[in-house]
Amino acid sequence: MTTTSSSQILVTDYLKSYKATHCNDGGSALDLNKPLVAQGFDSLDTIELVMAMEDDFKIEISDEIAKTWETPANIVLDVALLLKGVPAQ
């Protein structure tokens, strides 16, 4: 059984809010396992998302990590680790 940490919930809620206000996809719900591009995130949206999360969460997200993100689930896992002070993989 997989448990969800408070950091993962925080990041998931952040992504839902970000998607609702920044992605032009007709307002569909965030699907954690669906590719970002299929949910209205283009490359500029992803760059802006990284910058926004860095500012709001006071973390640093490396370009190498951000480039590996294919789904919101990838973002949730990596950012939740960074919020706990653990380097993302």
C-alpha positions as CSV (number, residue, x, y, z in Angstrom):
1,M,0.0,0.0,0.0
2,T,1.4,3.4,-1.0
3,T,0.9,6.3,1.4
4,T,0.8,9.9,0.2
5,S,2.8,12.4,2.2
6,S,1.7,15.9,3.1
7,S,4.4,17.3,0.7
8,Q,2.9,15.2,-2.1
9,I,-0.6,16.5,-1.4
10,L,0.7,20.1,-1.3
11,V,2.4,19.7,-4.7
12,T,-0.6,18.0,-6.2
13,D,-2.9,20.8,-5.1
14,Y,-0.4,23.4,-6.4
15,L,-0.3,21.7,-9.8
16,K,-4.1,21.6,-9.9
17,S,-4.3,25.3,-9.2
18,Y,-1.5,26.1,-11.7
19,K,-3.1,24.1,-14.4
20,A,-6.5,25.7,-13.9
21,T,-5.0,29.2,-14.2
22,H,-2.2,28.8,-16.8
23,C,-3.0,26.0,-19.2
24,N,-5.3,26.4,-22.1
25,D,-6.9,23.0,-22.3
26,G,-10.6,23.7,-21.7
27,G,-10.4,23.3,-17.9
28,S,-10.0,19.5,-17.7
29,A,-9.0,18.0,-14.4
30,L,-5.3,17.2,-13.7
31,D,-4.5,13.6,-14.3
32,L,-1.3,12.7,-12.5
33,N,-0.4,9.9,-14.9
34,K,-1.3,11.6,-18.2
35,P,1.6,13.3,-20.1
36,L,2.0,17.0,-19.4
37,V,1.7,17.9,-23.1
38,A,-1.6,16.1,-23.4
39,Q,-2.9,18.2,-20.5
40,G,-2.1,21.6,-22.1
41,F,1.4,22.1,-20.7
42,D,3.7,23.3,-23.4
43,S,7.5,23.9,-22.9
44,L,7.0,27.5,-21.8
45,D,4.3,26.5,-19.3
46,T,6.7,24.0,-17.8
47,I,9.5,26.6,-17.5
48,E,7.1,29.0,-15.9
49,L,5.9,26.3,-13.5
50,V,9.4,25.5,-12.4
51,M,10.1,29.2,-11.7
52,A,6.8,29.6,-9.8
53,M,7.5,26.5,-7.7
54,E,11.0,27.7,-6.9
55,D,9.7,31.1,-5.8
56,D,6.7,29.8,-3.9
57,F,8.3,26.8,-2.2
58,K,11.8,28.4,-1.8
59,I,13.5,25.4,-3.5
60,E,15.9,25.0,-6.4
61,I,14.9,22.7,-9.2
62,S,17.7,21.7,-11.6
63,D,17.2,21.8,-15.3
64,E,18.3,18.2,-15.4
65,I,15.4,17.2,-13.1
66,A,12.8,19.3,-14.8
67,K,13.7,17.9,-18.2
68,T,12.8,14.4,-17.0
69,W,9.2,15.4,-16.1
70,E,6.8,13.7,-18.4
71,T,3.7,13.5,-16.1
72,P,2.5,15.5,-13.1
73,A,3.3,12.4,-11.0
74,N,7.0,12.9,-11.8
75,I,6.7,16.5,-10.6
76,V,4.9,15.6,-7.4
77,L,7.5,13.0,-6.5
78,D,10.5,15.2,-7.2
79,V,9.2,18.4,-5.6
80,A,8.0,16.5,-2.6
81,L,11.5,15.2,-2.1
82,L,13.0,18.7,-2.5
83,L,10.5,20.1,0.1
84,K,11.8,17.4,2.5
85,G,15.4,18.5,1.8
86,V,16.2,15.3,-0.1
87,P,17.8,15.7,-3.6
88,A,15.4,14.8,-6.4
89,Q,16.6,11.9,-8.5
